[in-house]
Amino acid sequence: MSNTNINWAAIDANPKFQTLHRKKTVFLWSLMIFSIIYYFMLPIGAAYYQELFKTKVWGVINIGILFALSEFVVAWVLAFVYSKKANAEFDAMAQEIINESVNKGA
């Protein structure tokens, strides 16, 4: 199938595409808001909760260092959550829209 046969305006006007776009946008904004809040908890915590962040956990390792390292874990978890949601829901919805557009064009 060549790209010249795809009616992009029809796909954009498709209610299923609008639903997919809305669901994906809401989901991505939710992940982004969570990640921004989590990210800024580190400098806020280091500035305003210094005693908590200085609390030793093991040797020279303190809560501040663990929280900073948790930023990496959270980023990977969010990527995993997105990929699971995309594979389970968004990709299926997109494939359905593609199949409909191909069938209409044929």
MDTraj code that builds the backbone (N, CA, C; nanometers):
import mdtraj as md
import numpy as np

residues = "MET SER ASN THR ASN ILE ASN TRP ALA ALA ILE ASP ALA ASN PRO LYS PHE GLN THR LEU HIS ARG LYS LYS THR VAL PHE LEU TRP SER LEU MET ILE PHE SER ILE ILE TYR TYR PHE MET LEU PRO ILE GLY ALA ALA TYR TYR GLN GLU LEU PHE LYS THR LYS VAL TRP GLY VAL ILE ASN ILE GLY ILE LEU PHE ALA LEU SER GLU PHE VAL VAL ALA TRP VAL LEU ALA PHE VAL TYR SER LYS LYS ALA ASN ALA GLU PHE ASP ALA MET ALA GLN GLU ILE ILE ASN GLU SER VAL ASN LYS GLY ALA".split()
xyz = np.array([
    [0.0854, -0.1174, 0.0000],
    [0.0000, 0.0000, 0.0000],
    [0.0897, 0.1232, 0.0000],
    [0.0680, 0.2123, -0.0947],
    [0.1477, 0.3340, -0.0984],
    [0.0791, 0.4436, -0.0188],
    [0.1573, 0.5401, 0.0256],
    [0.1044, 0.6497, 0.1054],
    [0.0104, 0.7395, 0.0275],
    [0.0170, 0.7360, -0.1057],
    [-0.0694, 0.8231, -0.1857],
    [-0.2152, 0.7778, -0.1813],
    [-0.2409, 0.6540, -0.1437],
    [-0.3773, 0.6024, -0.1383],
    [-0.4461, 0.6304, -0.0048],
    [-0.3735, 0.6863, 0.0902],
    [-0.4295, 0.7088, 0.2230],
    [-0.4988, 0.8443, 0.2264],
    [-0.6220, 0.8439, 0.2691],
    [-0.6992, 0.9680, 0.2840],
    [-0.6841, 1.0153, 0.4278],
    [-0.5836, 1.0998, 0.4506],
    [-0.5524, 1.1445, 0.5858],
    [-0.6647, 1.2285, 0.6445],
    [-0.7328, 1.3065, 0.5632],
    [-0.8433, 1.3893, 0.6134],
    [-0.9561, 1.3010, 0.6654],
    [-0.9827, 1.1910, 0.5948],
    [-1.0873, 1.0984, 0.6399],
    [-1.0482, 1.0301, 0.7699],
    [-0.9213, 0.9945, 0.7808],
    [-0.8740, 0.9325, 0.9055],
    [-0.8857, 1.0311, 1.0206],
    [-0.8458, 1.1558, 0.9969],
    [-0.8541, 1.2577, 1.1009],
    [-0.9982, 1.2838, 1.1434],
    [-1.0905, 1.2715, 1.0511],
    [-1.2318, 1.2956, 1.0817],
    [-1.3000, 1.1728, 1.1428],
    [-1.2343, 1.0591, 1.1375],
    [-1.2909, 0.9343, 1.1903],
    [-1.3100, 0.9454, 1.3419],
    [-1.4321, 0.9184, 1.3920],
    [-1.4558, 0.9250, 1.5373],
    [-1.3654, 0.8311, 1.6172],
    [-1.3285, 0.7175, 1.5581],
    [-1.2388, 0.6250, 1.6281],
    [-1.1005, 0.6861, 1.6433],
    [-1.0551, 0.7590, 1.5415],
    [-0.9257, 0.8265, 1.5520],
    [-0.9315, 0.9367, 1.6567],
    [-1.0415, 1.0098, 1.6594],
    [-1.0582, 1.1149, 1.7598],
    [-1.0544, 1.0548, 1.9007],
    [-1.1203, 0.9403, 1.9184],
    [-1.1195, 0.8715, 2.0480],
    [-0.9781, 0.8270, 2.0838],
    [-0.9075, 0.7676, 1.9873],
    [-0.7692, 0.7245, 2.0103],
    [-0.6823, 0.8433, 2.0496],
    [-0.6936, 0.9505, 1.9755],
    [-0.6127, 1.0698, 2.0033],
    [-0.6428, 1.1252, 2.1428],
    [-0.7702, 1.1311, 2.1796],
    [-0.8085, 1.1834, 2.3114],
    [-0.7557, 1.0937, 2.4235],
    [-0.7736, 0.9612, 2.4095],
    [-0.7262, 0.8687, 2.5132],
    [-0.5749, 0.8756, 2.5288],
    [-0.5055, 0.8798, 2.4159],
    [-0.3604, 0.8830, 2.4209],
    [-0.3107, 1.0150, 2.4804],
    [-0.3737, 1.1248, 2.4429],
    [-0.3347, 1.2554, 2.4954],
    [-0.3552, 1.2629, 2.6461],
    [-0.4701, 1.2183, 2.6942],
    [-0.4981, 1.2207, 2.8380],
    [-0.3985, 1.1328, 2.9132],
    [-0.3718, 1.0153, 2.8591],
    [-0.2784, 0.9235, 2.9234],
    [-0.1372, 0.9828, 2.9288],
    [-0.0912, 1.0381, 2.8175],
    [0.0437, 1.0947, 2.8141],
    [0.0567, 1.2167, 2.9040],
    [-0.0437, 1.3030, 2.9062],
    [-0.0387, 1.4184, 2.9961],
    [-0.0364, 1.3735, 3.1415],
    [-0.1112, 1.2689, 3.1730],
    [-0.1111, 1.2166, 3.3099],
    [0.0280, 1.1679, 3.3489],
    [0.0914, 1.0926, 3.2598],
    [0.2269, 1.0453, 3.2879],
    [0.3246, 1.1616, 3.3016],
    [0.3101, 1.2613, 3.2153],
    [0.4015, 1.3742, 3.2201],
    [0.3844, 1.4551, 3.3483],
    [0.2604, 1.4794, 3.3887],
    [0.2358, 1.5542, 3.5123],
    [0.2936, 1.4794, 3.6318],
    [0.2697, 1.3477, 3.6363],
    [0.3261, 1.2683, 3.7448],
    [0.4779, 1.2780, 3.7459],
    [0.5405, 1.2641, 3.6278],
    [0.6870, 1.2650, 3.6232],
    [0.7440, 1.4017, 3.6605],
    [0.6771, 1.5095, 3.6219],
    [0.7247, 1.6433, 3.6586],
    [0.7149, 1.6640, 3.8096],
    [0.6035, 1.6240, 3.8671],
    [0.5868, 1.6371, 4.0125],
    [0.6934, 1.5543, 4.0846],
    [0.7122, 1.4307, 4.0394],
    [0.8120, 1.3451, 4.1033],
    [0.9518, 1.4038, 4.0890],
    [0.9821, 1.4562, 3.9710],
    [1.1140, 1.5162, 3.9471],
    [1.1392, 1.6333, 4.0413],
    [1.0414, 1.7221, 4.0556],
    [1.0617, 1.8410, 4.1385],
    [1.0528, 1.8115, 4.2883],
    [1.0086, 1.6920, 4.3251],
    [1.0116, 1.6549, 4.4661],
    [1.1553, 1.6436, 4.5163],
    [1.2497, 1.6128, 4.4286],
    [1.3899, 1.6007, 4.4697],
    [1.4483, 1.7354, 4.5127],
    [1.4464, 1.8388, 4.4299],
    [1.5027, 1.9654, 4.4776],
    [1.4209, 2.0290, 4.5898],
    [1.2904, 2.0111, 4.5867],
    [1.2071, 2.0653, 4.6952],
    [1.2387, 1.9934, 4.8255],
    [1.2481, 1.8611, 4.8186],
    [1.2820, 1.7836, 4.9378],
    [1.4198, 1.8167, 4.9899],
    [1.5157, 1.8335, 4.8993],
    [1.6523, 1.8669, 4.9411],
    [1.6588, 2.0058, 5.0036],
    [1.5730, 2.0961, 4.9592],
    [1.5750, 2.2324, 5.0122],
    [1.4970, 2.2454, 5.1422],
    [1.3804, 2.1839, 5.1492],
    [1.2905, 2.2066, 5.2630],
    [1.2852, 2.0926, 5.3645],
    [1.3319, 1.9748, 5.3271],
    [1.3303, 1.8599, 5.4185],
    [1.4712, 1.8023, 5.4298],
    [1.5656, 1.8899, 5.4610],
    [1.7061, 1.8496, 5.4641],
    [1.7339, 1.7403, 5.5657],
    [1.6719, 1.7482, 5.6804],
    [1.6965, 1.6459, 5.7835],
    [1.6495, 1.5085, 5.7359],
    [1.5362, 1.5029, 5.6695],
    [1.4871, 1.3756, 5.6148],
    [1.5834, 1.3240, 5.5081],
    [1.6237, 1.4108, 5.4182],
    [1.7105, 1.3696, 5.3075],
    [1.8509, 1.3324, 5.3552],
    [1.8926, 1.3845, 5.4706],
    [2.0250, 1.3508, 5.5269],
    [2.0227, 1.2214, 5.6073],
    [1.9058, 1.1675, 5.6327],
    [1.8935, 1.0466, 5.7143],
    [1.9695, 0.9314, 5.6492],
    [2.0653, 0.8765, 5.7233],
    [2.1478, 0.7659, 5.6728],
    [2.0647, 0.6378, 5.6665],
    [2.0831, 0.5663, 5.5581],
    [2.0146, 0.4385, 5.5407],
    [2.1140, 0.3243, 5.5555],
    [2.2290, 0.3397, 5.4879],
    [2.3322, 0.2358, 5.4920],
    [2.4647, 0.2998, 5.4578],
    [2.5549, 0.3066, 5.5512],
    [2.6846, 0.3697, 5.5287],
    [2.6677, 0.5175, 5.4933],
    [2.7247, 0.5565, 5.3806],
    [2.7113, 0.6958, 5.3366],
    [2.5834, 0.7188, 5.2545],
    [2.5111, 0.6134, 5.2307],
    [2.3865, 0.6230, 5.1524],
    [2.2768, 0.6817, 5.2404],
    [2.2155, 0.7897, 5.1907],
    [2.1063, 0.8513, 5.2663],
    [1.9790, 0.8547, 5.1815],
    [1.8712, 0.9016, 5.2418],
    [1.7424, 0.9044, 5.1724],
    [1.7484, 0.9933, 5.0484],
    [1.8236, 1.1021, 5.0547],
    [1.8373, 1.1908, 4.9390],
    [1.8975, 1.1200, 4.8187],
    [2.0020, 1.0434, 4.8423],
    [2.0659, 0.9692, 4.7327],
    [1.9704, 0.8639, 4.6788],
    [1.9020, 0.7936, 4.7679],
    [1.8066, 0.6921, 4.7233],
    [1.6922, 0.7539, 4.6429],
    [1.6450, 0.8697, 4.6880],
    [1.5382, 0.9362, 4.6141],
    [1.5876, 0.9793, 4.4759],
    [1.7094, 1.0328, 4.4700],
    [1.7657, 1.0735, 4.3411],
    [1.7784, 0.9542, 4.2468],
    [1.8248, 0.8414, 4.2989],
    [1.8362, 0.7215, 4.2163],
    [1.6994, 0.6667, 4.1760],
    [1.5998, 0.6893, 4.2614],
    [1.4650, 0.6415, 4.2283],
    [1.4080, 0.7135, 4.1068],
    [1.4619, 0.8307, 4.0747],
    [1.4172, 0.9034, 3.9550],
    [1.4386, 0.8169, 3.8301],
    [1.5499, 0.7449, 3.8251],
    [1.5772, 0.6568, 3.7116],
    [1.4775, 0.5410, 3.7074],
    [1.4504, 0.4841, 3.8230],
    [1.3560, 0.3725, 3.8311],
    [1.2170, 0.4181, 3.7870],
    [1.1751, 0.5344, 3.8340],
    [1.0432, 0.5872, 3.7979],
    [1.0359, 0.6114, 3.6477],
    [1.1414, 0.6650, 3.5877],
    [1.1422, 0.6885, 3.4430],
    [1.1247, 0.5579, 3.3664],
    [1.1937, 0.4540, 3.4089],
    [1.1808, 0.3234, 3.3426],
    [1.0425, 0.2626, 3.3655],
    [0.9885, 0.2797, 3.4844],
    [0.8535, 0.2280, 3.5129],
    [0.7503, 0.2999, 3.4264],
    [0.7628, 0.4312, 3.4140],
    [0.6694, 0.5055, 3.3297],
    [0.6805, 0.4632, 3.1839],
    [0.8019, 0.4388, 3.1364],
    [0.8201, 0.3904, 2.9990],
    [0.7558, 0.2533, 2.9819],
    [0.7708, 0.1672, 3.0814],
    [0.7103, 0.0337, 3.0773],
    [0.5579, 0.0437, 3.0778],
    [0.5040, 0.1297, 3.1638],
    [0.3588, 0.1475, 3.1723],
    [0.3051, 0.1975, 3.0384],
    [0.3746, 0.2943, 2.9793],
    [0.3296, 0.3453, 2.8496],
    [0.3342, 0.2364, 2.7436],
    [0.4424, 0.1608, 2.7382],
    [0.4536, 0.0576, 2.6343],
    [0.3465, -0.0497, 2.6503],
    [0.3149, -0.0864, 2.7749],
    [0.2090, -0.1856, 2.7967],
    [0.0737, -0.1314, 2.7505],
    [0.0439, -0.0068, 2.7859],
    [-0.0827, 0.0554, 2.7469],
    [-0.0891, 0.0712, 2.5949],
    [0.0209, 0.1147, 2.5346],
    [0.0236, 0.1331, 2.3892],
    [0.0039, -0.0001, 2.3180],
    [0.0742, -0.1034, 2.3638],
    [0.0611, -0.2349, 2.3004],
    [-0.0765, -0.2950, 2.3205],
    [-0.1349, -0.2753, 2.4359],
    [-0.2635, -0.3373, 2.4669],
    [-0.3818, -0.2612, 2.4079],
    [-0.3743, -0.1296, 2.4045],
    [-0.4913, -0.0515, 2.3667],
    [-0.4693, 0.0367, 2.2446],
    [-0.3694, 0.1235, 2.2490],
    [-0.3522, 0.2226, 2.1430],
    [-0.3196, 0.1581, 2.0083],
    [-0.2308, 0.0594, 2.0085],
    [-0.1928, -0.0049, 1.8829],
    [-0.3110, -0.0782, 1.8197],
    [-0.3932, -0.1414, 1.9030],
    [-0.5110, -0.2120, 1.8509],
    [-0.6103, -0.1131, 1.7899],
    [-0.6294, -0.0009, 1.8562],
    [-0.7199, 0.1009, 1.8031],
    [-0.6656, 0.1572, 1.6715],
    [-0.5365, 0.1833, 1.6658],
    [-0.4746, 0.2358, 1.5441],
    [-0.4852, 0.1350, 1.4304],
    [-0.4630, 0.0088, 1.4596],
    [-0.4726, -0.0948, 1.3565],
    [-0.6146, -0.1052, 1.3021],
    [-0.7129, -0.0919, 1.3890],
    [-0.8525, -0.0945, 1.3457],
    [-0.8819, 0.0222, 1.2517],
    [-0.8302, 0.1388, 1.2843],
    [-0.8493, 0.2569, 1.1986],
    [-0.7803, 0.2361, 1.0643],
    [-0.6592, 0.1807, 1.0662],
    [-0.5862, 0.1531, 0.9415],
    [-0.6633, 0.0530, 0.8559],
    [-0.7113, -0.0536, 0.9194],
    [-0.7860, -0.1552, 0.8457],
    [-0.9112, -0.0963, 0.7813],
    [-0.9803, -0.0116, 0.8523],
    [-1.1003, 0.0517, 0.7974],
    [-1.0657, 0.1423, 0.6788],
    [-0.9551, 0.2169, 0.6910],
    [-0.9189, 0.3087, 0.5829],
    [-0.8740, 0.2329, 0.4576],
    [-0.8072, 0.1179, 0.4772],
    [-0.7642, 0.0366, 0.3643],
    [-0.8855, -0.0259, 0.2957],
    [-0.9799, -0.0758, 0.3779],
    [-1.0995, -0.1383, 0.3199],
    [-1.1849, -0.0385, 0.2432],
    [-1.1935, 0.0845, 0.2915],
    [-1.2711, 0.1872, 0.2223],
    [-1.2030, 0.2303, 0.0926],
    [-1.0684, 0.2292, 0.0967],
    [-0.9934, 0.2719, -0.0224],
    [-0.9884, 0.1674, -0.1308],
    [-1.0112, 0.0404, -0.0930],
    [-1.0007, -0.0682, -0.1907],
    [-1.1252, -0.0848, -0.2729],
])
top = md.Topology()
chain = top.add_chain()
for i, resn in enumerate(residues, 1):
    res = top.add_residue(resn, chain, resSeq=i)
    for name in ("N", "CA", "C"):
        top.add_atom(name, md.element.get_by_symbol(name[0]), res)
traj = md.Trajectory(xyz[None], top)
